[in-house]
């Protein structure tokens, strides 16, 4: 096969990701932010915690992403009676051989939807978050590597809190992004009605479904390499570090913020902010990162990594509000 044919079969990463983004927007209407953050997570090799009311296309979004990539996808409904083995797999005894055999669980897929992650008990959450952090699971004293392409999108419902097990702050730090999704506007809702009607017709045999040639995993890895090789000026890197440092010592930027924070973002927060800002810049077609890229993604990277003081919470303050205030006060280069 000639080099020209290979190039046609495997488009450049930017072209391929642009097609994927257009496909996602055709499938998920009214949630541009969610689509963008999914792509940022995919390109920055990070995981997402998505919070929003039911029916806001959270599940549909990652389903569409799975259709656009040559990768395995699995949805896990988290419930109070879920066991760690239901997620990771377990050793099963085979009488015919007299040995135990490890049967892999759903965590061994490329794309995982952990639906309503806060409904599962702590042991199950820990099994998931260990897999996210280490890219492996340990069962019966043996460790098993997860796929190289591995992305978890966990969802939680902010409305129903009865019977839930909130994720501890230390475990929330494992997520690259905490994305809050809201209702679509009226025009987007009208488009949603049309799409669902077309899909109903498609199920009756009148196909009008939009399709995409799935991206190979090699294309995703090539895009990640380009992103890691992007130029980040020393001043922008210093700005990232200052923002993260400000979440720990907000009093340096105003006496009114002094007593807001109990714990600030960890070094993992700085790493995540830099990686996510790179992905944002790359999606915009640039080969360098600007302070605006950092500012646009900082709320979703930092809000779940900041633990407010009880008094600040009692006054109605939020970690997202603190991050927004710091973005206003920390001088950009």
C-alpha positions in Angstrom: 0.0 0.0 0.0 1.4 3.4 -1.0 2.1 6.2 1.5 -0.6 8.3 -0.1 -3.2 5.6 0.4 -2.1 5.3 4.1 -2.5 9.1 4.6 -6.0 9.0 3.2 -6.9 6.1 5.4 -5.4 7.8 8.5 -6.1 11.5 8.4 -4.0 13.9 10.5 -4.9 13.9 14.2 -6.4 17.5 14.0 -8.5 16.6 11.0 -9.7 13.4 12.6 -10.6 14.9 16.0 -12.4 17.8 14.2 -14.6 15.2 12.4 -15.2 13.5 15.7 -16.2 16.8 17.3 -18.6 17.5 14.5 -20.1 14.0 14.8 -20.6 14.4 18.5 -22.3 17.8 18.0 -24.7 16.2 15.6 -25.6 13.5 18.1 -25.7 15.6 21.3 -27.5 18.9 20.9 -27.4 21.7 23.4 -24.4 20.4 25.4 -21.4 22.0 23.7 -19.5 22.3 26.9 -19.9 18.6 27.7 -18.7 17.6 24.3 -15.7 19.9 24.6 -14.8 18.5 28.0 -15.1 14.9 26.8 -12.6 15.7 24.0 -10.3 17.5 26.5 -10.4 14.4 28.8 -9.8 12.1 25.9 -6.8 14.1 24.6 -5.3 14.9 28.1 -5.6 11.2 29.2 -7.9 12.1 32.1 -11.2 11.1 33.6 -14.4 13.1 34.0 -17.0 13.5 36.8 -20.1 14.9 35.2 -22.8 16.3 37.4 -26.3 17.3 36.2 -30.0 16.6 36.4 -31.4 13.5 34.7 -32.0 13.6 31.0 -29.2 16.0 30.0 -27.5 13.6 27.5 -24.7 12.6 29.8 -25.0 8.9 28.8 -25.8 9.8 25.2 -22.6 11.8 25.0 -20.2 9.0 25.9 -22.2 6.6 23.8 -21.6 8.8 20.8 -17.9 9.1 21.7 -17.7 5.3 21.7 -19.2 5.2 18.2 -16.6 7.6 17.0 -13.6 5.6 18.2 -12.5 2.0 17.6 -12.7 1.2 21.2 -14.7 -1.0 23.6 -17.4 0.7 25.7 -19.3 -0.5 28.7 -21.9 1.1 31.0 -22.0 0.2 34.7 -25.0 1.2 36.7 -23.7 1.9 40.2 -26.1 0.7 42.9 -25.9 0.2 46.7 -25.6 -3.6 46.3 -22.8 -3.5 43.8 -19.6 -5.3 44.8 -16.0 -4.5 43.8 -15.8 -7.9 42.0 -18.8 -6.8 39.8 -16.5 -4.1 38.5 -13.0 -5.5 38.5 -13.7 -9.2 37.9 -12.8 -12.1 40.2 -10.9 -15.4 40.4 -13.1 -18.4 39.5 -12.2 -21.9 40.4 -12.1 -24.4 37.5 -12.7 -28.0 38.8 -11.5 -29.4 35.5 -8.0 -27.9 35.9 -7.9 -27.5 39.7 -6.9 -23.9 39.3 -8.3 -20.4 39.7 -8.9 -18.4 36.5 -9.3 -14.6 36.5 -12.5 -13.5 34.8 -12.2 -9.9 33.7 -14.9 -7.4 34.8 -16.4 -4.5 32.8 -13.5 -2.2 34.0 -11.3 -3.8 31.3 -13.0 -1.8 28.5 -11.6 1.4 26.9 -14.5 3.7 27.7 -16.4 3.3 30.9 -19.6 5.0 32.0 -19.9 4.8 35.7 -23.5 5.9 36.0 -24.5 7.5 39.3 -21.2 6.7 40.9 -22.3 8.2 44.2 -24.9 5.4 44.7 -22.2 2.7 45.2 -20.5 2.1 48.6 -17.0 3.2 49.3 -15.3 -0.1 48.5 -16.7 -0.1 44.9 -15.8 3.6 44.5 -12.3 2.8 45.7 -11.9 0.0 43.2 -12.9 2.3 40.4 -10.7 5.2 41.5 -7.7 2.8 42.0 -8.1 1.7 38.4 -8.3 5.3 37.2 -5.1 6.3 39.1 -3.0 3.2 38.5 -4.4 1.9 35.2 -4.5 -1.5 36.8 -6.6 -3.6 39.2 -5.4 -6.0 41.9 -7.4 -9.1 42.6 -6.3 -12.0 44.8 -2.8 -10.6 45.0 -2.3 -10.4 41.3 -2.3 -7.2 39.3 -3.8 -6.8 35.8 -3.1 -4.0 33.4 -6.0 -2.0 31.9 -6.1 -1.0 28.2 -3.7 1.8 27.2 -6.7 3.9 26.1 -8.8 4.1 29.2 -11.3 6.8 30.0 -13.9 6.9 32.8 -16.9 9.2 32.7 -18.6 9.1 36.1 -22.0 10.7 36.6 -23.8 11.9 39.6 -27.2 13.4 40.1 -27.3 16.6 42.2 -31.0 16.3 42.9 -31.4 12.9 44.7 -29.0 12.7 47.6 -30.9 10.2 49.8 -29.1 6.8 49.8 -25.9 8.1 48.2 -22.3 7.8 49.2 -20.6 11.1 48.3 -17.1 10.7 46.9 -14.4 11.8 49.4 -12.3 14.8 48.5 -9.1 12.8 48.3 -10.8 10.5 45.7 -12.3 13.4 43.7 -8.7 14.4 43.0 -8.4 11.5 40.7 -10.7 13.1 38.2 -9.1 15.5 35.7 -12.4 17.5 35.3 -15.6 18.1 37.3 -18.1 19.2 34.7 -21.4 20.7 35.6 -24.1 20.5 32.9 -27.3 22.5 32.7 -30.5 22.5 30.6 -30.3 23.3 26.9 -32.0 26.4 25.6 -35.3 26.4 23.7 -33.8 26.2 20.2 -31.6 23.3 21.2 -34.6 21.5 22.7 -36.4 21.9 19.4 -33.5 20.2 17.6 -33.5 17.5 20.2 -37.1 16.7 19.4 -36.2 16.4 15.7 -33.3 14.1 16.4 -35.3 11.8 18.6 -38.0 11.7 16.0 -35.5 10.8 13.2 -34.0 8.1 15.4 -37.5 6.6 16.0 -38.0 6.5 12.2 -34.5 4.9 11.8 -35.6 2.2 14.2 -38.5 1.5 11.9 -36.2 1.0 8.9 -36.1 4.5 7.5 -32.4 5.1 8.1 -31.3 8.7 8.4 -28.7 8.1 11.0 -25.5 10.1 10.7 -22.4 7.9 10.7 -18.7 8.4 11.1 -15.7 6.4 10.2 -14.4 5.5 13.7 -11.0 6.9 14.7 -8.3 4.4 15.5 -6.6 4.4 18.9 -3.4 5.2 17.1 -4.9 8.5 16.0 -5.8 9.4 19.6 -2.2 8.6 20.7 -0.8 10.6 17.9 -2.9 13.6 19.0 -1.8 13.2 22.6 1.9 13.2 21.5 1.3 16.5 19.5 -0.3 18.0 22.6 2.5 17.0 24.9 5.0 18.5 22.5 3.2 21.9 22.4 5.1 25.0 23.5 4.2 26.4 26.9 5.9 29.7 27.8 7.6 30.0 31.2 5.2 32.8 32.0 2.1 30.6 31.3 3.6 27.8 33.3 4.2 30.2 36.2 0.6 31.4 35.9 -0.6 27.8 36.3 1.5 27.3 39.4 0.3 30.6 40.9 -3.4 29.7 40.4 -2.9 26.3 42.1 -0.9 27.9 44.9 -3.6 30.5 45.3 -6.2 27.8 46.1 -4.0 26.9 49.1 -3.2 30.5 50.3 -6.1 32.6 49.0 -5.5 35.2 51.7 -2.5 36.4 49.6 -5.1 37.8 47.2 -7.5 39.3 49.7 -8.2 39.3 53.4 -11.8 38.3 52.6 -10.6 35.0 51.1 -8.3 34.2 54.0 -10.7 31.9 55.9 -12.4 30.3 52.9 -10.2 27.2 52.4 -9.3 24.2 54.5 -7.4 22.4 51.7 -6.3 23.6 48.3 -5.4 21.8 45.1 -2.6 19.2 45.1 0.3 19.0 42.7 -1.9 16.7 40.7 -4.1 19.7 40.1 -1.2 21.7 38.6 -0.4 18.7 36.3 -4.0 18.4 35.3 -4.4 22.1 34.6 -1.4 22.2 32.4 -2.4 19.1 30.5 -6.0 20.3 30.0 -4.9 23.7 28.9 -2.7 22.1 26.3 -5.7 20.1 25.0 -7.9 23.3 24.9 -5.2 25.1 22.8 -4.8 22.1 20.5 -8.5 21.9 19.8 -8.5 25.6 18.9 -5.8 24.8 16.2 -2.8 26.4 18.0 0.6 24.9 18.9 1.1 27.0 22.0 -0.9 27.7 25.2 -2.2 31.1 26.2 -3.4 32.3 29.6 -6.9 32.4 28.2 -6.7 28.6 27.6 -5.8 28.1 31.3 -8.6 30.4 32.4 -11.2 28.7 30.3 -10.6 25.2 31.8 -9.4 26.1 35.3 -12.9 26.0 36.9 -13.5 22.4 35.9 -10.0 21.3 36.8 -9.9 23.0 40.2 -13.4 23.2 41.7 -13.5 19.6 43.0 -9.9 19.8 44.4 -10.7 22.6 46.8 -12.2 22.0 50.2 -13.9 25.0 51.8 -14.0 25.9 55.4 -17.3 25.1 57.2 -17.9 28.8 57.8 -17.5 29.7 54.1 -20.0 26.9 53.2 -22.4 28.2 55.8 -22.3 31.6 54.1 -23.3 30.1 50.8 -19.8 30.2 49.2 -18.7 27.4 46.8 -15.4 26.1 45.6 -16.4 27.1 42.1 -17.0 30.6 43.3 -13.6 30.7 45.0 -11.9 29.6 41.7 -13.7 32.3 39.8 -12.6 34.9 42.3 -9.0 33.8 42.1 -9.1 33.9 38.3 -10.1 37.6 38.7 -7.4 38.4 41.3 -4.3 36.4 40.2 -2.6 38.5 37.6 -2.3 36.8 34.2 0.9 37.2 32.2 
